[in-house]
């Protein structure tokens, strides 16, 4: 049995207390009395959770009670002015990033409340930290690592408090809201980093360089018996040696949870058709807008933890606490080895030039059946919605033979540039915001480069999303890299591929990567037509161009071979305009280039 299994938990934590529909706000701790290290959640029997002022108070109190082992730090300010708090805990004496690096200690970052209605991580993390500091769990772990604990990432969303903010979740009585005050979903923001909160978090990550980042959630979805899922990358993706270590870590965590009575899953329990269990589950690798898709690109572990929202709050907190303690134990045992593997992965990433690098991953069509612990269910027509409705019977456990597609392979791959990327000076400011926040190296050209031999990407087709996403109109591009010469001005950026974060640079700058700058619409202007030729002018231009036999032959061949083109007056005139010197040669030109040689 693991040390985490032997740690005794408060009796109230083990009680399955159903959530009430409404409740008064949780009482704030009195400023006039000593602050206990317990939470409102514990003191209420895990019926309620505290407000954000409890996070601020507990952060200070933990540091005051354990001055040799805990620091309370601010790492940012939210748009509504709240301090973003983190607790740094270690008994090694290394309580700064510099000290941790000097001591060669692994740093584990555990983050709760990115979706502030899914608040399990806050209360579980405080409980786990107190028990570890008191020697009740993960004995000796803090001697061998540094824990950075962010109780609530989305502090503004946390204070949008209400009883029905999570209608698909049992408890606590009231909780925060999913998105930030500016309506950003932070777990869609890791790569684009629009939100002030995300830029602060990435600053914290850049300072501490955690070997593992644990993102604590409660999922939505169907009703079933499984109570937690744990997904880790690299496992299917990223550096192969780090992926091998990721598989071992995931299996150890799942075994530890199972030994404590949980029914853990190694995949996200979301059905292909969200309310139809018969449709099965497709596993995958998330793009880097998500935490566990982002950190593999830094050659570090990203760990997504999802307790099942239909379990009562005391149960979810207990299981999340077990996961946090288990992660501390695993990091204490293997963290230094992970650091060595990650350092080698950094070195290997710097040699990706000229190699095929996956931009995304897909599940194959291979299906296997797995036993899934669900409940009896029916799917019948609804007189309310008029569609089929699923109903679960929690009094009747049932093992489902679940179709599962979990063979993961690279989807779209591209060959990494031989030397790196070139960003023209006119786009440098926009691009440096992305590069700087992720710690990607670049330098500015100090001399012009006329007629530089480059690779350019011109869009053969563009598809704009029908609706905005996270405030952006996303864009998909068809096309390929082709050789071309371009003039480069002073101030252009050179982003070398020979750096540890080469995968991250490619995720940002490759136009067909799923969360690239292009995909998030940062360069939509480059694909918008701004100038036109009047039809009467195009008629005159066309008659003049048809004097050339090669032009006439090509035009007549297009007319004969493409009936749709032949039937469109506009398309026919546009055919000539695109061949005329007045045509905008930059239209459809992706404004980032690739180079095979590093500019001087």
PyMOL commands that set and color helices and strands:
alter all, ss='L'
color gray80, all
select helices_A, chain A and resi 3-6+11-14+40-43+52-65+97-103+120-133+141-143+155-158+186-188+196-208+240-259+277-279+291-298+313-349+425-437+502-509+524-527+535-545+549-561+563-566+569-577
alter helices_A, ss='H'
color red, helices_A
select strands_A, chain A and resi 70-77+83-89+106-111+145-150+212-219+228-233+264-265+281-282+301-308+356-358+361-363+368-381+388-405+408-410+413-415+420-423+443-444+449-464+475-488+493-496+592-595
alter strands_A, ss='S'
color yellow, strands_A
deselect
rebuild
show_as cartoon
